[in-house]
């Protein structure tokens, strides 16, 4: 194939999947601006390997894995930075009063309390509606690990949000 064909193919891939990759990064990091940067960085990395990647069966799964790894690295870097400069750490910059907090904010806050792998499994399974197999491929882990991490994460979310809220979260996935 000509280089121009590869460029056109990659441009089409970019147009179809950039928003999804940015959304995944946003859900994993909780930071919209960072998510855009991570999605862009992932796509740069994909472009550098495009000659091999475009022949792959599931280039989107590979792209999700790259985003997940970049998000994990960003989170680790941020934690190290916070420790180095000894900043006072809080889970949220917004103070929310009373029980009138929107459900979305509750879920996001609860998700940030989960370890990365559990959070990634829940987000890919429930927000992106991926199968266990596709989630495993995106994260580079086994299907059994996806099952156990998702189950444990949902139990933790239930203790944080209550059984009714987690039931609604899971039902929303089944109703899509």
Buried (B, 14 or more C-beta within 10 A) or exposed (E): EEEEEBEEBBEEBBEEBBEBBBBBBBBBBBBEEBBBBBBBBBBEBBBEEBEEBBEEEEBBBBBBBBBBBBBBEBBEEEEEEEEEEEEEEEEEEEEEEEEEEEEEEBBBBBBEEBEBBBBBBBBBBBBBEBEBEBBBBBBEBEBEBBBBBBEBBBEBBBEBBEEEBBEBBBEEEEEE
